[in-house]
Amino acid sequence: MDSLTPATPPKTEALARRYGADVLPAAGPWNETIATMLDHRSVRSYKPDPVPAGALESMIAAAQSAATSSNMQWWSALAVTDPAKKKVLAEIAGGQKHIEQCPLFIAWIADMSRNQRISNATKTPFETMPWLETFMVASIDAALAAQNAVVAAESMGLRTVYIGAMRNDPIRVADLLGLPPQAVVVFGLCVGYATEKGKGEVKPRLPQSVVLHTERYDASREEALRAAYDAEMSKFSARHELQAATWTQRVLNRLGPIKAMNGRETLRAALAKMGFEVR
Amino acid sequence: MDSLTPATPPKTEALARRYGADVLPAAGPWNETIATMLDHRSVRSYKPDPVPAGALESMIAAAQSAATSSNMQWWSALAVTDPAKKKVLAEIAGGQKHIEQCPLFIAWIADMSRNQRISNATKTPFETMPWLETFMVASIDAALAAQNAVVAAESMGLRTVYIGAMRNDPIRVADLLGLPPQAVVVFGLCVGYATEKGKGEVKPRLPQSVVLHTERYDASREEALRAAYDAEMSKFSARHELQAATWTQRVLNRLGPIKAMNGRETLRAALAKMGFEVR
């Protein structure tokens, strides 16, 4: 092994951090890979140190090893280290300083332009292009790939945060990165070493029984379990001096008013201009 | 550690399996987690043995540990072991026998119904629901979660295959699994132990320099590299007695005629009926 895996907590402690000590799921098999994933937290404060030589290539090898529908590989990744470019990307993302600060930013691209080049070279009509299904496959495959890259990065001791705000202005992002038509950045990813302060804490999630159903969808216990999670998240927020709203209130803030979309209700129109019809 | 991680090949061999020996990327850091991901192959032949006790719960703990936009957790998972249900799902998927055969099938759900329940309970209008952006976030977050579950499963020695064909008839799938409106299965996942024959071989992917761009998108070397990949994939197809088409030909078969979509060009209309407007 070329690099040590960072230390991870034992199983019960890892589960308690993720769910709170009162609602531990009946998790079974455990190993260092699972422990690494359980220890995930999104990091928004990075040291200036570059990522190790070959780290990006190891991450992309993991990304390309993820499943891809019919082996079509409808995605690309674009690595940005240029400070001037990262500054513009941070601005597009509404002033997210960690994009400027992280040593490596990866743009994950739903990429149908490669297919268009094959279509052009062979003069074969590309009938399956303009559909929601096609855009979905490209976006989902990009997400599967990116998540493998994240797990690889975290297994090396690096930290990450996804940047959905690339979709605030996908046309400007595409212009900046020189994308051809039919290629769109679906999200970005900051990669680097966390500062001591930025390491943060594992964020609790909904009790497992809220998101995991067996044989049939069943939300009968959801309300009570959500109340327990609200209490857990209020404690988390208090520890981190965040606005002490419950999770339920956060959901309402995010879902209620259209202004919470930061303009992303125009995504479909922007995609159409970029060659994705999304019928 | 409760379970041993299965044996994985050393770095150079793992990279050679994934890319072919002639186009190895300059991968750097390496460890057992990365090796596990590099060893991925989609498996379509399963032993009848059930998954170990707690394996599902460990997979879902990993899934919930993946990043989720604004901590919104807009996804659910539904575990199916009932043979009668799996038989119907296999039929919907165009007769994919491995869905019947695998001991555990997980349906991954873009789930806005939980938000709708919160909206209803608090009488708060849900203005951000009907947009493509919202459906994208739910689908991408489901994909990030599912990929962590896959990595967890593979780290225990289990194998998997994603089933995109749940989107052939999302309404019938939703009816079968008792989903409420505003919840849709975006893809399925078979989980189990591979038969000896079903283990297969790591599938080569496009050379890393085709999918990884630096600072600006650059497809100038793509055509030559694609030709090399066509040759690599022809060898792979011959070894596996598959139709010996090149990868380029497979792309054309999949992209050219609309019939290759198996009816999924109707996805947007189906989603509208299920409460996802996708404006």
Interface residues (C-beta under 8 A of the other chain):
Chain A: M1 D2 S3 L4 T5 K11 L15 R18 Y19 P25 A26 A27 G28 P29 W30 N31 E32 T33 I34 T36 M37 L38 D39 H40 S42 P52 A53 G54 A55 L56 E57 S58 I60 A61 A62 Q64 S65 A66 A67 T68 S69 S70 N71 M72 Q73 W75 S76 A77 L78 A79 V80 T81 D82 K85 I109 D111 S113 R114 N115 R117 I118 S119 A121 T122 T124 P125 F126 E127 T128 M129 W131 L132 E133 T134 M136 V137 S139 I140 A143 L144 A146 Q147 N148 V150 V151 A152 S155 M156 T160 V161 Y162 G164 R167 L177 G178 L179 P180 A183 V186 F187 V202 K203 R205 L206 Q208 V210 V211 L212 H213 T214 E215 R216 Y217 D218 A219 E222 E223 R226 W247 T248 R250 V251 L252 R254 L255 G256 P257 I258 A260 M261 R264 E265 L267 R268 L271 V278 R279
Chain B: M1 D2 S3 L4 T5 K11 L15 R18 Y19 P25 A26 A27 G28 P29 W30 N31 E32 T33 I34 T36 M37 L38 D39 H40 S42 P52 A53 G54 A55 L56 E57 S58 I60 A61 A62 Q64 S65 A66 A67 T68 S69 S70 N71 M72 Q73 W75 S76 A77 L78 A79 V80 T81 D82 K85 I109 D111 S113 R114 N115 R117 I118 S119 A121 T122 T124 P125 F126 E127 T128 M129 W131 L132 E133 T134 M136 V137 S139 I140 A143 L144 A146 Q147 N148 V150 V151 A152 S155 M156 T160 V161 Y162 G164 R167 L177 G178 L179 P180 A183 V186 F187 V202 K203 R205 L206 Q208 V210 V211 L212 H213 T214 E215 R216 Y217 D218 A219 E222 E223 R226 W247 T248 R250 V251 L252 R254 L255 G256 P257 I258 A260 M261 R264 E265 L267 R268 L271 V278 R279
